[in-house]
Amino acid sequence: MDIDGVRTALRRAAVDRSAAALIATPDTVAEVSVAPGGRWVVRSHSIEWIGGPDRLECWQVLTAGARPVTHAKPPGWTHPAVGMLWPELLPIWGRMADSHRPDRIIDGAQGPGQLVLARVDRPRNAPEPRPDGCYLEIDPVRWLCLQLELPGKVWTLQEYHPS
């Protein structure tokens, strides 16, 4: 399977995904839920983000209830942790706003197990980017992102529960 095939398989598996997961970073663990139609919820510590095609809300959740939190996120913003369940949102596909692009595939026991990522540099006539030790680990059976490592950022799927 080539890189485009991996991306297509990840996208197809995610489009109708309804699931909950725990996504760990070195600093925190976030509870992430996604549902078809672009709906998602991310809760970390006492902050809960709720998003969808026509809404974006942020709440501080306290023992006595919840209160809205003002934010400056633009409409359509999606919490970065959601990308672990909807990989198309990850900044790794070489698009204009992405920081990385797939460079090569490392096969696992049951299919593509890892995408090695290369830094994307946008100046004109820049030499081709070279791999810089960043990667996306993939579960090729369930087409899930297991771990993403980028400079200063490591996200790990700790638990996954399909709905």
N, C-alpha and C positions, 0 to 999 in steps of 0.2 A: 504494500500500500504506500502511496506517495503522500506528501504533506497535504495536498488538496483533499485527498481521500480521508485523511485523519480529521481534517477540519470539518468536512462534510458529515462524517460519522458523529463527531462531537455535537455539531449543530442539530442534526436530526434527532439524536437522543435527548437533547435538552429542550427542544421546542415544545413538547407536551409534558415536560417533567413537572411532577408535583411531588415535592420532597421537603424534608427537613434535615439539617446537618449541623454539626459543630465544626467550625473552621477556626483553627488555632494559628496565632502569630506568636512571635517570641514574647509579646507583652500581654496578650489577652486571648480569650476564647469568645467567639461570637456565635450566637444561635441564628441560623439562616434558614428561612423557609421561602420556597418558590412555588408558583402555581401557573398553569397555562394562562395565556392572555397578558403576560408581562407583569403579573402581580408578585410582590416580594415583601418580606419583612426581615430586618436584621436587628437583633438585640444584643448589645454588649454593655456590660456593667448596668447602669441604670438608664441608658439611652436606647430608645427604640425608633428605628426608621421604618416607615411604611411607604412603599412606592408602587406605582402602576402607571399605565399609559396616561392617565389623567389626574394623578395625584402624587404628591410628595409631602409627607408629614414627618415631623420629628417630635418625639415625646420624651420627657424625663419621667421615668417610672419610679415612684416612691412607695413606701409601705402604706401611705395614706391615700394613694391614688396616682393619677398621672396628670401632668400639665404639659401643654404645648411648648416647644422650644423654637424660637425664631432662628432661621438659618439663611444663608446666602447661596444655597445650592440652586442651580438653574433648573427649570422644568426639564424633565427627562433624565436628570442625573440618577445614576444607580450606584448604590453602595458597592465598593470594590469587592467585598467578600462574596457578593452574588455571582461574580464571574467564576467561582469555583464550581458552581452548579450550572451556570450558563456560560460556557467557555468563550463564546463569541464576544463577550464583553471584556475579556482580558486584553491587556495592551500588548499582545504578543503576535499579532497577525500582519505586521508591516504596514498598517494603514497610516495615514498622515499623522494622527495624534498618538500612535503607538510608540513605545520605547524600544520594542524588540520585534523580531520576525523569526519564524522557524528556519533553522539552518539545515538540520538533518534529523532523521528518525533513528532511534535505537530500538531494535525489536526486543520484545519480552517473550516469555514462554508461550503466550496465547495471542500475540499480535503486537502492534506498536506499543511499546512500554514507556517511551520517553521521547519528547521533542527537545532537541538541543537548540537553544535560542541564541541569536546573534543580535547585537545592538544595531539599531537603525539610526543612522546619521543622515540628516536631511539636507546638508549643504549640497548645492549643485556640483557635479563632477567629483564628488567625494568617492574615495575607493570603497569597494564592497566591504561591508562590516564583517568582522570576524567573530566567531563564538567567544563569549566572555565568561563561560562557566555558569550560565543561567539555563534553566531547564523547566519543563513541565512534565511531571510524571502522570501517566494515563492508565486507567483501568480499561483495557481493551474489550472486556466482556460487557461491562455496564456503561462504558463510555463516560467515565467520570474523571475529573481532575483530582488526583490524589495529593499532589504537592506542586507548588509553583515557587521557584526561587528566582528572584530578580535582585539587583543590587539594593541592599538595605531592606529587603522584603522577603519573607518566607511565609507562605500560607500552606497549612496542612489540613487535609480533610481528616478529622478524627472519628466522626460517626456519620453514618448516612442512613436515613430511613425514608424509603419511598412511601408516598401516601396512597 
